[in-house]
Amino acid sequence: MTKERVYNAFKATRALGIPDEEVKPVLKKLLKVYDKNWELIEAEDYRALIDSYFELRETEVIKGEKKSPAEDDASERASKRASKRVCSQEQEDQASSTLDGTSINNLEPAIRKSPQLCAESSFLFPSRQSSQKKDPFPNERVERGRNSPSPRLPGLQYSKQPILESGCSSLQRKKVSNNCPIRDHIKNSAYCSEPDSVIQLGTLELASTQNNVTHYLASQHITDISKGTENIKISLIDDLGNGDLPKFMYMPHNIIYQNAHMQISLARIADEDCCSSCLGDCLSSPLPCACASETGGEFAYTQQGLLKQEFLRDCVSMKVDPQKHHYVFCQDCPLERSKNEEMPEQCKGHLLKKFIKECWRKCGCDMNCGNRVVQRGITCSLQVFCTGEGKGWGLRTLESLPKGAFVCEYVGEILTNMELFERNENSGNERHTYPVTLDADWGSERILRDEEALCLDATFSGNVARFINHRCDDANLIDIPVQVETPDRHYYHLAFFTTREVSKLEELTWDYGIDFDDRDHPIKAFQCCCGSASCRDVKRKRRRNGITRRRGDN
Ligand SMILES: C[S@@+](CC[C@H](N)C(=O)[O-])C[C@H]1O[C@@H](n2cnc3c(N)ncnc32)[C@H](O)[C@@H]1O
């Protein structure tokens, strides 16, 4: 099978006049980068492979690595043929960009950072989606297209900029990065932080001199955004070439930002909250231990490490079709109080959730115990990708997943509600991620002080879950609270499990629980592009369309 795939890849590149021996090392590298995922290599007629080949050739030319005249000939022939492919691809991109209202011309210069910031952070993340931005330097781009190095393809100019040698500091570099946002952005992030973790593939910039418009076709790839902190590498890929690189600090575990106070101590774990006399795997024991009491005396997990069907079904129905008794109401709601301390409104209610309790340090079982799923971390192969559907980056699975499988937890900074609202006030509308309120047990707790109510914010620091997009009602993931270190439900982990079988390469989505009609919510809801038949933003869309039509009528 692999032989046949290699043969087909050679066949595709041979058609462009590229000799097999030149493709071979590129293919090998790609296979490594894509974790042997042939589908990504074969996509769009081997686009990644062909782009990578030409990128390599260009780098060789820039470095001055000589080729024999025969090789140059072959390469030129191949370039000419490739230009035809790129032209037609360019047309396709133009067509699709009109369709979804997104233009690849609208990529904003990515570098807006001070040198100090650059040295500190691992990735450069914008807080808005590039698709909504205007090109601030439209004329400059055209100019640069004209001034770029001598054309190698008829009708097209390659605007190849010098490769940056070091971190982003000088004004000149900023200007260079304006020329090629994605490419220079990724290079800057690479040099600023983790040179080894960033691999750039197949970036190709084309300046069309005919219509005075520059188009960028780029693909970029980071082999592991977690920088080795997770069990498994988490790659990032931008096939579409229309995403600014996200900027945030990858963190595999929640961490206190500043004022949050969590009661985590061994002394708080009472005998009935652990299973100190267990050995090995609690799930193999004929009688469920004390740690199963939270879930009604039965463990939530199967021997295969999946959620039990009944448990999952109950969680989904409580989320999708909540009844009145599924809500808890605080006497003095921390959320309302943080919105208006003087005159807080009445609690609007918090959805009750079923908790899972995992075994932990005071338990006698071992780390492979079947009741330790979330704490063992991510085990499935995930990838951050550019959705191209008006949602920015998203998360997908690179393997098919069964129903009830643990995917990842939502990791972020642990903030008090007050800290979160202060953050929001200071950042205006520039927010990108959705903070998660740890309110699953608020109503049944004593009245929480402002400094006690907690939430997780993954805007600046977080894990891969910060890329999970929202889908109304029929999302393929559900968030379930999980107690690990403390029986105190004031702080818990929020873990994502699949609600159904999920196919390989399918986007992973989660229902954020947004009320799109709530105009008072401190975080303005986005315009939902989830595509679900039961999208809750429909009313708003209708209202918008109605208003537009009425305005048009006047
Ligand atoms: C937790 S982040 C998800 C990752 C994000 N797409 C990114 O590019 O970093 C949440 C943000 O993604 C965008 N988003 C998520 N789901 C969306 C949807 N269904 N429609 C439109 N935008 C969405 C919104 O901008 C939202 O504030």
The ligand as an SDF file (V2000), in Angstrom:
LIG
                    3D

 27 29  0  0  0  0  0  0  0  0999 V2000
  -11.9990   28.9980   22.2560 C   0  0  0  0  0  0  0  0  0  0  0  0
  -11.7440   29.9440   20.8170 S   0  0  0  0  0  0  0  0  0  0  0  0
  -11.7300   28.7130   19.5960 C   0  0  0  0  0  0  0  0  0  0  0  0
  -10.5010   28.8370   18.7180 C   0  0  0  0  0  0  0  0  0  0  0  0
  -10.5570   29.9970   17.7740 C   0  0  0  0  0  0  0  0  0  0  0  0
  -11.3510   29.6470   16.6060 N   0  0  0  0  0  0  0  0  0  0  0  0
   -9.1780   30.4560   17.3470 C   0  0  0  0  0  0  0  0  0  0  0  0
   -8.9580   30.7190   16.1760 O   0  0  0  0  0  0  0  0  0  0  0  0
   -8.3010   30.5630   18.2390 O   0  0  0  0  0  0  0  0  0  0  0  0
  -13.3020   30.7350   20.6710 C   0  0  0  0  0  0  0  0  0  0  0  0
  -13.4070   31.7290   19.5530 C   0  0  0  0  0  0  0  0  0  0  0  0
  -13.4330   31.0510   18.3000 O   0  0  0  0  0  0  0  0  0  0  0  0
  -14.4100   31.6310   17.4520 C   0  0  0  0  0  0  0  0  0  0  0  0
  -15.4910   30.6680   17.2610 N   0  0  0  0  0  0  0  0  0  0  0  0
  -15.6830   29.5170   17.9260 C   0  0  0  0  0  0  0  0  0  0  0  0
  -16.7480   28.8700   17.4880 N   0  0  0  0  0  0  0  0  0  0  0  0
  -17.2810   29.6210   16.5210 C   0  0  0  0  0  0  0  0  0  0  0  0
  -18.4340   29.4900   15.6910 C   0  0  0  0  0  0  0  0  0  0  0  0
  -19.2460   28.4520   15.7840 N   0  0  0  0  0  0  0  0  0  0  0  0
  -18.6710   30.4660   14.7960 N   0  0  0  0  0  0  0  0  0  0  0  0
  -17.8490   31.5320   14.6910 C   0  0  0  0  0  0  0  0  0  0  0  0
  -16.7570   31.7140   15.4450 N   0  0  0  0  0  0  0  0  0  0  0  0
  -16.4620   30.7710   16.3550 C   0  0  0  0  0  0  0  0  0  0  0  0
  -14.9220   32.8800   18.1680 C   0  0  0  0  0  0  0  0  0  0  0  0
  -14.1340   33.9510   17.7750 O   0  0  0  0  0  0  0  0  0  0  0  0
  -14.6660   32.5440   19.6090 C   0  0  0  0  0  0  0  0  0  0  0  0
  -14.5350   33.6840   20.3980 O   0  0  0  0  0  0  0  0  0  0  0  0
  1  2  1  0
  2  3  1  0
  2 10  1  0
  3  4  1  0
  4  5  1  0
  5  6  1  0
  5  7  1  0
  7  8  2  0
  7  9  1  0
 10 11  1  0
 11 12  1  0
 11 26  1  0
 12 13  1  0
 13 14  1  0
 13 24  1  0
 14 15  1  0
 14 23  1  0
 15 16  2  0
 16 17  1  0
 17 18  1  0
 17 23  2  0
 18 19  1  0
 18 20  2  0
 20 21  1  0
 21 22  2  0
 22 23  1  0
 24 25  1  0
 24 26  1  0
 26 27  1  0
M  CHG  2   2   1   9  -1
M  END
$$$$
